């Protein structure tokens, strides 16, 4: 079996600007481990003809092709990082190719917010695929997707690898920057308050910084030594909005000049230079790569992800409980050095479960492909 996965290249692209761009690569690594998969290629639906800086396709043994050039080199097409031309895709299905739509973005927000907030959007042709594969974090929305796409929808393994993060850590180390928690931070070591960062994109209600900002201010009001600085990333586009201004100006951290509002930065580069703790908030979107990036650096991660909490990783607060989030931030400030061994055990278990080459993940993807191509048994012959 030969598999092609769509990617979207464009000018000024950065691999850290979107989790989907990374997810494509981790999926490819997992599929390559299946005994009957001969090759996985990336199909460029963009206009650059090369992947962003920081991605070494040669070391990953992946080729990047234009879809038209790969039409006779693939048996299964996975529409993921970029949209295939509908007419070309229909032709491939007519030629017997199997087509999967891999849904990693929030399916409800993607349909609703573009209309409600009058933003540019795209609605896929409903009968363009044979199956939809959806990450576990959106399992509650499987029925919605099945009705929209009129085909089977399967929940698939969520995979992540530190590979890309390691490349970035090595890159910043050459400039003299260190990524990772330092034991001289936090109250227990007599260090200064935490320098807290939030990396939510602030372009959808499912991932914003509002609750995190309130949690930081709650902690600061309880103990002004707990926070040295609050960094709100991906907020430059909101800095002049009246609602954002009123919210920000109501915070003691802002009044005491202990808050900074930034544009987009990658997590490794920013943490190495400006922060030593991460706080996050999500709504029905509790699987995010930024969690693993922060945990890989042993940083305290304050979060409201039930999924992450099931591994015992990070400092959990439920739902929209900003006050509880503030207390967990204080907990991290006071006790992270002491709790770090337990946190490291939890994150090792988490990373093992997400490893693209893990036997369980490879087996599940193999079973999905067998089901998808059940009418073409020759494709399942080991290579």
Secondary structure as a PSIPRED ss2 file (coil, helix, strand):
# PSIPRED VFORMAT (PSIPRED V4.0)

   1 X C   1.000  0.000  0.000
   2 X E   0.000  0.000  1.000
   3 X E   0.000  0.000  1.000
   4 X E   0.000  0.000  1.000
   5 X E   0.000  0.000  1.000
   6 X E   0.000  0.000  1.000
   7 X E   0.000  0.000  1.000
   8 X C   1.000  0.000  0.000
   9 X C   1.000  0.000  0.000
  10 X C   1.000  0.000  0.000
  11 X C   1.000  0.000  0.000
  12 X C   1.000  0.000  0.000
  13 X C   1.000  0.000  0.000
  14 X C   1.000  0.000  0.000
  15 X H   0.000  1.000  0.000
  16 X H   0.000  1.000  0.000
  17 X H   0.000  1.000  0.000
  18 X C   1.000  0.000  0.000
  19 X H   0.000  1.000  0.000
  20 X H   0.000  1.000  0.000
  21 X H   0.000  1.000  0.000
  22 X H   0.000  1.000  0.000
  23 X H   0.000  1.000  0.000
  24 X H   0.000  1.000  0.000
  25 X H   0.000  1.000  0.000
  26 X H   0.000  1.000  0.000
  27 X H   0.000  1.000  0.000
  28 X H   0.000  1.000  0.000
  29 X H   0.000  1.000  0.000
  30 X H   0.000  1.000  0.000
  31 X H   0.000  1.000  0.000
  32 X H   0.000  1.000  0.000
  33 X C   1.000  0.000  0.000
  34 X C   1.000  0.000  0.000
  35 X C   1.000  0.000  0.000
  36 X C   1.000  0.000  0.000
  37 X C   1.000  0.000  0.000
  38 X C   1.000  0.000  0.000
  39 X E   0.000  0.000  1.000
  40 X E   0.000  0.000  1.000
  41 X E   0.000  0.000  1.000
  42 X E   0.000  0.000  1.000
  43 X E   0.000  0.000  1.000
  44 X E   0.000  0.000  1.000
  45 X C   1.000  0.000  0.000
  46 X C   1.000  0.000  0.000
  47 X C   1.000  0.000  0.000
  48 X C   1.000  0.000  0.000
  49 X C   1.000  0.000  0.000
  50 X C   1.000  0.000  0.000
  51 X C   1.000  0.000  0.000
  52 X C   1.000  0.000  0.000
  53 X C   1.000  0.000  0.000
  54 X C   1.000  0.000  0.000
  55 X C   1.000  0.000  0.000
  56 X C   1.000  0.000  0.000
  57 X H   0.000  1.000  0.000
  58 X H   0.000  1.000  0.000
  59 X H   0.000  1.000  0.000
  60 X H   0.000  1.000  0.000
  61 X C   1.000  0.000  0.000
  62 X C   1.000  0.000  0.000
  63 X E   0.000  0.000  1.000
  64 X E   0.000  0.000  1.000
  65 X E   0.000  0.000  1.000
  66 X E   0.000  0.000  1.000
  67 X H   0.000  1.000  0.000
  68 X H   0.000  1.000  0.000
  69 X H   0.000  1.000  0.000
  70 X H   0.000  1.000  0.000
  71 X C   1.000  0.000  0.000
  72 X C   1.000  0.000  0.000
  73 X C   1.000  0.000  0.000
  74 X C   1.000  0.000  0.000
  75 X C   1.000  0.000  0.000
  76 X E   0.000  0.000  1.000
  77 X E   0.000  0.000  1.000
  78 X E   0.000  0.000  1.000
  79 X E   0.000  0.000  1.000
  80 X C   1.000  0.000  0.000
  81 X C   1.000  0.000  0.000
  82 X C   1.000  0.000  0.000
  83 X C   1.000  0.000  0.000
  84 X C   1.000  0.000  0.000
  85 X C   1.000  0.000  0.000
  86 X H   0.000  1.000  0.000
  87 X H   0.000  1.000  0.000
  88 X H   0.000  1.000  0.000
  89 X H   0.000  1.000  0.000
  90 X H   0.000  1.000  0.000
  91 X H   0.000  1.000  0.000
  92 X H   0.000  1.000  0.000
  93 X H   0.000  1.000  0.000
  94 X H   0.000  1.000  0.000
  95 X C   1.000  0.000  0.000
  96 X C   1.000  0.000  0.000
  97 X C   1.000  0.000  0.000
  98 X E   0.000  0.000  1.000
  99 X E   0.000  0.000  1.000
 100 X E   0.000  0.000  1.000
 101 X E   0.000  0.000  1.000
 102 X E   0.000  0.000  1.000
 103 X E   0.000  0.000  1.000
 104 X C   1.000  0.000  0.000
 105 X C   1.000  0.000  0.000
 106 X C   1.000  0.000  0.000
 107 X H   0.000  1.000  0.000
 108 X H   0.000  1.000  0.000
 109 X H   0.000  1.000  0.000
 110 X H   0.000  1.000  0.000
 111 X H   0.000  1.000  0.000
 112 X H   0.000  1.000  0.000
 113 X H   0.000  1.000  0.000
 114 X H   0.000  1.000  0.000
 115 X H   0.000  1.000  0.000
 116 X H   0.000  1.000  0.000
 117 X C   1.000  0.000  0.000
 118 X C   1.000  0.000  0.000
 119 X C   1.000  0.000  0.000
 120 X C   1.000  0.000  0.000
 121 X C   1.000  0.000  0.000
 122 X C   1.000  0.000  0.000
 123 X C   1.000  0.000  0.000
 124 X C   1.000  0.000  0.000
 125 X C   1.000  0.000  0.000
 126 X C   1.000  0.000  0.000
 127 X C   1.000  0.000  0.000
 128 X C   1.000  0.000  0.000
 129 X C   1.000  0.000  0.000
 130 X C   1.000  0.000  0.000
 131 X E   0.000  0.000  1.000
 132 X E   0.000  0.000  1.000
 133 X E   0.000  0.000  1.000
 134 X E   0.000  0.000  1.000
 135 X E   0.000  0.000  1.000
 136 X H   0.000  1.000  0.000
 137 X H   0.000  1.000  0.000
 138 X H   0.000  1.000  0.000
 139 X H   0.000  1.000  0.000
 140 X H   0.000  1.000  0.000
 141 X H   0.000  1.000  0.000
 142 X H   0.000  1.000  0.000
 143 X H   0.000  1.000  0.000
 144 X H   0.000  1.000  0.000
 145 X H   0.000  1.000  0.000
 146 X H   0.000  1.000  0.000
 147 X H   0.000  1.000  0.000
 148 X H   0.000  1.000  0.000
 149 X H   0.000  1.000  0.000
 150 X C   1.000  0.000  0.000
 151 X C   1.000  0.000  0.000
 152 X E   0.000  0.000  1.000
 153 X E   0.000  0.000  1.000
 154 X E   0.000  0.000  1.000
 155 X E   0.000  0.000  1.000
 156 X E   0.000  0.000  1.000
 157 X C   1.000  0.000  0.000
 158 X C   1.000  0.000  0.000
 159 X C   1.000  0.000  0.000
 160 X C   1.000  0.000  0.000
 161 X C   1.000  0.000  0.000
 162 X C   1.000  0.000  0.000
 163 X H   0.000  1.000  0.000
 164 X H   0.000  1.000  0.000
 165 X H   0.000  1.000  0.000
 166 X H   0.000  1.000  0.000
 167 X H   0.000  1.000  0.000
 168 X H   0.000  1.000  0.000
 169 X H   0.000  1.000  0.000
 170 X H   0.000  1.000  0.000
 171 X H   0.000  1.000  0.000
 172 X H   0.000  1.000  0.000
 173 X H   0.000  1.000  0.000
 174 X C   1.000  0.000  0.000
 175 X C   1.000  0.000  0.000
 176 X C   1.000  0.000  0.000
 177 X C   1.000  0.000  0.000
 178 X C   1.000  0.000  0.000
 179 X C   1.000  0.000  0.000
 180 X C   1.000  0.000  0.000
 181 X C   1.000  0.000  0.000
 182 X C   1.000  0.000  0.000
 183 X C   1.000  0.000  0.000
 184 X C   1.000  0.000  0.000
 185 X C   1.000  0.000  0.000
 186 X C   1.000  0.000  0.000
 187 X H   0.000  1.000  0.000
 188 X H   0.000  1.000  0.000
 189 X H   0.000  1.000  0.000
 190 X C   1.000  0.000  0.000
 191 X C   1.000  0.000  0.000
 192 X C   1.000  0.000  0.000
 193 X C   1.000  0.000  0.000
 194 X E   0.000  0.000  1.000
 195 X E   0.000  0.000  1.000
 196 X E   0.000  0.000  1.000
 197 X E   0.000  0.000  1.000
 198 X E   0.000  0.000  1.000
 199 X C   1.000  0.000  0.000
 200 X C   1.000  0.000  0.000
 201 X C   1.000  0.000  0.000
 202 X C   1.000  0.000  0.000
 203 X C   1.000  0.000  0.000
 204 X E   0.000  0.000  1.000
 205 X C   1.000  0.000  0.000
 206 X C   1.000  0.000  0.000
 207 X E   0.000  0.000  1.000
 208 X C   1.000  0.000  0.000
 209 X C   1.000  0.000  0.000
 210 X H   0.000  1.000  0.000
 211 X H   0.000  1.000  0.000
 212 X H   0.000  1.000  0.000
 213 X H   0.000  1.000  0.000
 214 X H   0.000  1.000  0.000
 215 X H   0.000  1.000  0.000
 216 X H   0.000  1.000  0.000
 217 X H   0.000  1.000  0.000
 218 X H   0.000  1.000  0.000
 219 X H   0.000  1.000  0.000
 220 X H   0.000  1.000  0.000
 221 X H   0.000  1.000  0.000
 222 X H   0.000  1.000  0.000
 223 X C   1.000  0.000  0.000
 224 X C   1.000  0.000  0.000
 225 X C   1.000  0.000  0.000
 226 X C   1.000  0.000  0.000
 227 X E   0.000  0.000  1.000
 228 X E   0.000  0.000  1.000
 229 X E   0.000  0.000  1.000
 230 X E   0.000  0.000  1.000
 231 X E   0.000  0.000  1.000
 232 X E   0.000  0.000  1.000
 233 X C   1.000  0.000  0.000
 234 X C   1.000  0.000  0.000
 235 X C   1.000  0.000  0.000
 236 X H   0.000  1.000  0.000
 237 X H   0.000  1.000  0.000
 238 X H   0.000  1.000  0.000
 239 X C   1.000  0.000  0.000
 240 X C   1.000  0.000  0.000
 241 X C   1.000  0.000  0.000
 242 X H   0.000  1.000  0.000
 243 X H   0.000  1.000  0.000
 244 X H   0.000  1.000  0.000
 245 X H   0.000  1.000  0.000
 246 X H   0.000  1.000  0.000
 247 X H   0.000  1.000  0.000
 248 X H   0.000  1.000  0.000
 249 X H   0.000  1.000  0.000
 250 X C   1.000  0.000  0.000
 251 X C   1.000  0.000  0.000
 252 X H   0.000  1.000  0.000
 253 X H   0.000  1.000  0.000
 254 X H   0.000  1.000  0.000
 255 X H   0.000  1.000  0.000
 256 X C   1.000  0.000  0.000
 257 X C   1.000  0.000  0.000
 258 X C   1.000  0.000  0.000
 259 X E   0.000  0.000  1.000
 260 X E   0.000  0.000  1.000
 261 X E   0.000  0.000  1.000
 262 X C   1.000  0.000  0.000
 263 X C   1.000  0.000  0.000
 264 X C   1.000  0.000  0.000
 265 X C   1.000  0.000  0.000
 266 X C   1.000  0.000  0.000
 267 X H   0.000  1.000  0.000
 268 X H   0.000  1.000  0.000
 269 X H   0.000  1.000  0.000
 270 X H   0.000  1.000  0.000
 271 X H   0.000  1.000  0.000
 272 X H   0.000  1.000  0.000
 273 X H   0.000  1.000  0.000
 274 X H   0.000  1.000  0.000
 275 X C   1.000  0.000  0.000
 276 X C   1.000  0.000  0.000
 277 X E   0.000  0.000  1.000
 278 X E   0.000  0.000  1.000
 279 X E   0.000  0.000  1.000
 280 X C   1.000  0.000  0.000
 281 X C   1.000  0.000  0.000
 282 X C   1.000  0.000  0.000
 283 X C   1.000  0.000  0.000
 284 X C   1.000  0.000  0.000
 285 X C   1.000  0.000  0.000
 286 X C   1.000  0.000  0.000
 287 X C   1.000  0.000  0.000
 288 X C   1.000  0.000  0.000
 289 X H   0.000  1.000  0.000
 290 X H   0.000  1.000  0.000
 291 X H   0.000  1.000  0.000
 292 X H   0.000  1.000  0.000
 293 X H   0.000  1.000  0.000
 294 X H   0.000  1.000  0.000
 295 X H   0.000  1.000  0.000
 296 X H   0.000  1.000  0.000
 297 X C   1.000  0.000  0.000
 298 X C   1.000  0.000  0.000
 299 X C   1.000  0.000  0.000
 300 X E   0.000  0.000  1.000
 301 X E   0.000  0.000  1.000
 302 X E   0.000  0.000  1.000
 303 X E   0.000  0.000  1.000
 304 X C   1.000  0.000  0.000
 305 X C   1.000  0.000  0.000
 306 X H   0.000  1.000  0.000
 307 X H   0.000  1.000  0.000
 308 X H   0.000  1.000  0.000
 309 X H   0.000  1.000  0.000
 310 X C   1.000  0.000  0.000
 311 X C   1.000  0.000  0.000
 312 X C   1.000  0.000  0.000
 313 X C   1.000  0.000  0.000
 314 X C   1.000  0.000  0.000
 315 X E   0.000  0.000  1.000
 316 X E   0.000  0.000  1.000
 317 X C   1.000  0.000  0.000
 318 X C   1.000  0.000  0.000
 319 X C   1.000  0.000  0.000
 320 X C   1.000  0.000  0.000
 321 X C   1.000  0.000  0.000
 322 X H   0.000  1.000  0.000
 323 X H   0.000  1.000  0.000
 324 X H   0.000  1.000  0.000
 325 X H   0.000  1.000  0.000
 326 X H   0.000  1.000  0.000
 327 X H   0.000  1.000  0.000
 328 X H   0.000  1.000  0.000
 329 X H   0.000  1.000  0.000
 330 X H   0.000  1.000  0.000
 331 X H   0.000  1.000  0.000
 332 X H   0.000  1.000  0.000
 333 X H   0.000  1.000  0.000
 334 X H   0.000  1.000  0.000
 335 X H   0.000  1.000  0.000
 336 X H   0.000  1.000  0.000
 337 X H   0.000  1.000  0.000
 338 X H   0.000  1.000  0.000
 339 X H   0.000  1.000  0.000
 340 X H   0.000  1.000  0.000
 341 X H   0.000  1.000  0.000
 342 X H   0.000  1.000  0.000
 343 X H   0.000  1.000  0.000
 344 X H   0.000  1.000  0.000
 345 X H   0.000  1.000  0.000
 346 X H   0.000  1.000  0.000
 347 X H   0.000  1.000  0.000
 348 X H   0.000  1.000  0.000
 349 X H   0.000  1.000  0.000
 350 X H   0.000  1.000  0.000
 351 X H   0.000  1.000  0.000
 352 X H   0.000  1.000  0.000
 353 X H   0.000  1.000  0.000
 354 X H   0.000  1.000  0.000
 355 X C   1.000  0.000  0.000
 356 X C   1.000  0.000  0.000
 357 X C   1.000  0.000  0.000
 358 X C   1.000  0.000  0.000
 359 X H   0.000  1.000  0.000
 360 X H   0.000  1.000  0.000
 361 X H   0.000  1.000  0.000
 362 X H   0.000  1.000  0.000
 363 X H   0.000  1.000  0.000
 364 X H   0.000  1.000  0.000
 365 X H   0.000  1.000  0.000
 366 X H   0.000  1.000  0.000
 367 X H   0.000  1.000  0.000
 368 X H   0.000  1.000  0.000
 369 X H   0.000  1.000  0.000
 370 X H   0.000  1.000  0.000
 371 X H   0.000  1.000  0.000
 372 X H   0.000  1.000  0.000
 373 X C   1.000  0.000  0.000
 374 X C   1.000  0.000  0.000
 375 X C   1.000  0.000  0.000
 376 X C   1.000  0.000  0.000
 377 X H   0.000  1.000  0.000
 378 X H   0.000  1.000  0.000
 379 X H   0.000  1.000  0.000
 380 X H   0.000  1.000  0.000
 381 X C   1.000  0.000  0.000
 382 X C   1.000  0.000  0.000
 383 X C   1.000  0.000  0.000
